[in-house]
């Protein structure tokens, strides 16, 4: 009976999918934590952020130009701080929640379900969505183009890292939101019905 309950709670394909998702989630978390820390230790970050936004093609033309001109540039210092702390905090959330997903793959008391897990999954989904949106915004501000075949990319990546991060982050957001829904619907193991 115990084996049946354990196998229905942790299907092999679910374990593999969640473990793979946790690896991608941890990698994204590390990427954004380091990006946020790099901004935090840069004494000229706010000035460089202003120069980056002003000089970027997407700030002058493109789908975000009006927002850049009317909202971001007049509030550039605030936008710089929001960018830095979004990367730092949301990256940390992804990293910690990836460890939580990995913890749940363990058997025994260490892998036991806890009541806080739906909230953790929801926070992770929100963090991943925010980082994916931020990456797409940076890609558009830089005037990014869709990947193409070009001899100039023979020794570099044809896909901008910002564009690559978007589907990875949105995939994690989707996975974590699905985990939130599943955890919210299921009572914790051992809970009274």
C-alpha positions as CSV (number, residue, x, y, z in Angstrom):
1,X,0.0,0.0,0.0
2,X,2.8,2.4,0.9
3,X,4.6,1.7,-2.4
4,X,1.4,2.4,-4.4
5,X,0.9,5.7,-2.5
6,X,4.5,6.8,-3.1
7,X,4.4,5.9,-6.8
8,X,1.2,7.8,-7.4
9,X,2.6,10.9,-5.6
10,X,5.9,10.8,-7.5
11,X,5.5,9.4,-11.1
12,X,8.8,8.8,-12.8
13,X,8.1,11.1,-15.7
14,X,7.0,13.8,-13.3
15,X,10.2,13.4,-11.3
16,X,12.3,13.7,-14.4
17,X,10.4,16.7,-15.8
18,X,10.5,18.5,-12.4
19,X,14.2,17.8,-11.9
20,X,15.0,19.1,-15.4
21,X,12.9,22.1,-14.8
22,X,14.7,22.7,-11.5
23,X,18.1,22.6,-13.3
24,X,17.0,25.2,-15.8
25,X,15.4,27.2,-13.0
26,X,18.6,27.2,-11.0
27,X,20.7,28.2,-14.0
28,X,18.3,31.1,-14.7
29,X,18.4,32.1,-11.0
30,X,22.2,32.1,-10.9
31,X,22.3,34.1,-14.2
32,X,20.0,36.8,-12.8
33,X,21.5,36.9,-9.3
34,X,24.9,37.5,-10.8
35,X,23.5,40.1,-13.1
36,X,21.9,41.9,-10.2
37,X,25.1,41.7,-8.1
38,X,27.1,43.1,-11.0
39,X,24.8,46.1,-11.0
40,X,24.9,46.4,-7.2
41,X,28.7,46.6,-7.1
42,X,29.1,49.0,-10.0
43,X,29.4,52.5,-8.6
44,X,28.5,54.0,-12.0
45,X,25.6,51.7,-12.7
46,X,22.8,54.4,-12.7
47,X,24.8,56.6,-15.2
48,X,25.6,53.6,-17.4
49,X,22.0,52.5,-17.3
50,X,20.9,56.0,-18.4
51,X,23.4,55.9,-21.3
52,X,22.4,52.4,-22.3
53,X,18.7,53.3,-22.4
54,X,19.2,56.6,-24.2
55,X,21.6,55.1,-26.8
56,X,19.6,52.0,-27.5
57,X,17.7,51.9,-30.9
58,X,14.5,50.6,-29.3
59,X,14.3,53.7,-27.1
60,X,13.9,55.9,-30.1
61,X,11.9,53.6,-32.5
62,X,10.0,50.4,-32.0
63,X,7.2,49.0,-29.9
64,X,8.6,50.3,-26.6
65,X,9.8,53.8,-27.7
66,X,6.8,55.7,-26.3
67,X,7.1,54.0,-22.9
68,X,10.8,54.6,-22.8
69,X,10.4,58.3,-23.7
70,X,7.4,59.0,-21.4
71,X,7.9,56.7,-18.4
72,X,11.4,55.3,-18.2
73,X,13.7,58.2,-19.3
74,X,12.0,60.8,-17.0
75,X,12.4,58.3,-14.1
76,X,15.7,56.8,-15.1
77,X,17.1,56.5,-11.6
78,X,14.1,54.6,-10.4
79,X,14.0,52.4,-13.5
80,X,17.7,51.6,-12.9
81,X,17.0,50.5,-9.3
82,X,13.9,48.5,-10.3
83,X,16.0,46.7,-12.9
84,X,18.8,45.9,-10.5
85,X,16.5,44.7,-7.7
86,X,14.2,42.7,-10.0
87,X,17.2,40.7,-11.3
88,X,18.6,40.3,-7.8
89,X,15.4,39.4,-5.9
90,X,13.7,37.4,-8.7
91,X,16.9,35.5,-9.5
92,X,17.3,34.6,-5.8
93,X,13.6,33.4,-5.7
94,X,14.3,31.2,-8.7
95,X,17.4,29.8,-7.2
96,X,15.9,29.0,-3.8
97,X,12.7,27.6,-5.3
98,X,14.8,25.4,-7.6
99,X,16.3,23.9,-4.4
100,X,12.8,23.4,-3.0
101,X,11.7,21.6,-6.2
102,X,14.9,19.4,-5.9
103,X,14.1,18.8,-2.2
104,X,10.7,17.4,-3.1
105,X,12.3,14.8,-5.3
106,X,13.9,13.2,-2.3
107,X,12.2,10.4,-0.4
108,X,11.5,10.2,3.3
109,X,11.0,13.1,5.7
110,X,13.4,15.4,3.9
111,X,11.1,15.3,0.8
112,X,7.9,15.7,2.7
113,X,5.2,18.1,1.4
114,X,4.7,21.3,3.4
115,X,1.8,23.8,3.5
116,X,4.0,26.6,2.2
117,X,4.7,25.0,-1.1
118,X,1.9,26.5,-3.2
119,X,3.0,30.0,-2.2
120,X,6.6,29.2,-3.1
121,X,5.5,27.8,-6.5
122,X,3.4,31.0,-7.1
123,X,6.3,33.3,-6.1
124,X,8.6,31.4,-8.4
125,X,6.1,31.6,-11.3
126,X,5.8,35.4,-10.8
127,X,9.6,35.8,-10.6
128,X,10.2,33.8,-13.7
129,X,7.5,35.8,-15.6
130,X,9.1,39.1,-14.5
131,X,12.6,38.0,-15.6
132,X,11.3,36.7,-18.9
133,X,9.5,40.0,-19.5
134,X,12.5,42.0,-18.5
135,X,14.7,40.0,-20.9
136,X,12.2,40.6,-23.7
137,X,12.2,44.3,-22.9
138,X,16.0,44.5,-23.0
139,X,16.0,42.6,-26.3
140,X,13.5,45.1,-27.8
141,X,15.3,48.1,-26.4
142,X,18.5,46.9,-28.0
143,X,16.7,46.8,-31.3
144,X,17.1,43.0,-31.4
145,X,16.2,41.1,-34.5
146,X,15.0,37.6,-34.8
147,X,17.6,34.9,-35.3
148,X,18.8,34.4,-38.9
149,X,21.4,32.7,-41.0
150,X,24.3,35.1,-41.3
151,X,28.0,34.3,-42.0
152,X,28.9,36.9,-39.3
153,X,27.5,34.5,-36.7
154,X,29.7,31.6,-37.7
155,X,31.7,31.9,-34.5
156,X,29.1,33.4,-32.2
157,X,25.6,32.7,-31.1
158,X,22.9,33.6,-33.7
159,X,20.4,34.1,-30.9
160,X,20.8,37.0,-28.5
161,X,21.1,35.8,-24.9
162,X,18.2,38.1,-23.9
163,X,16.0,36.4,-26.5
164,X,17.1,32.9,-25.4
165,X,16.3,33.7,-21.8
166,X,12.7,34.7,-22.6
167,X,11.3,31.2,-23.5
168,X,13.4,29.6,-20.7
169,X,12.0,32.0,-18.1
170,X,8.4,31.7,-19.5
171,X,8.7,27.9,-19.5
172,X,9.7,28.0,-15.8
173,X,6.9,30.4,-15.1
174,X,4.4,28.0,-16.8
175,X,5.9,25.0,-14.9
176,X,5.8,26.7,-11.6
177,X,2.3,28.0,-12.1
178,X,1.1,24.5,-12.9
179,X,2.9,23.3,-9.8
180,X,1.1,26.0,-7.8
181,X,-2.3,24.8,-9.1
182,X,-1.5,21.1,-8.4
183,X,-0.2,21.8,-4.9
184,X,-3.1,24.1,-4.1
185,X,-5.6,21.5,-5.1
186,X,-3.9,18.6,-3.2
187,X,-3.9,18.4,0.6
188,X,-0.5,17.9,2.2
189,X,0.4,14.3,2.6
190,X,-0.7,13.1,6.0
191,X,-3.2,15.9,6.4
192,X,-6.6,15.0,7.9
193,X,-9.4,15.0,5.3
